[in-house]
Amino acid sequence: MTKDYRHLLKGSAQNSSPIESSTSGSVQVDANQVLLSNNMNSSSLYISGSIYPNVNGYVDLMITDQQGGNIMWDSEVRPDNNGDYNQKAVITNEYHSGPYAVTASYNGNSLGTTSFNVINGITVPEFGSVISYVFLLPFVYVIIFQSHFRGLNKKKPIV
């Protein structure tokens, strides 16, 4: 037999429904566009926002590719006493050109979403000329060795 401890609770709390608290917040980034180039193959993106009421937990931050939904970066940040948070994300050449979304959430509830664009101008060197040398080199060696051994195989006349 289990004991009933409801009599220990105050009368008003026995019949009340659970209190639901709603959390609201915001998220923003410091740039609308992030430019990557050969001279600068990474860039910092600063993400900031606020949460109200201030919670004693972590805000989850996530950057996703808006075209395919791939998670490119995620992090947790603890808000300060005022409920404000900020975090630095490093955008590298793994990010292709296009739109990305930054989402902030707390306990699975969205605090907000914002977006930015990446312009990836990093050029990848083409290896066409190198490949042609790699294919050409064995033929050159065959010709050189063949001409060298051809001269050795000829019999010299006896004088």
Secondary structure as UniProt FT lines:
FT   HELIX           6..8
FT   HELIX           11..14
FT   STRAND          24..29
FT   STRAND          33..36
FT   STRAND          42..52
FT   STRAND          59..65
FT   TURN            66..68
FT   STRAND          71..77
FT   TURN            81..82
FT   STRAND          84..92
FT   TURN            93..94
FT   STRAND          98..106
FT   TURN            107..108
FT   STRAND          109..120
FT   HELIX           128..153
//
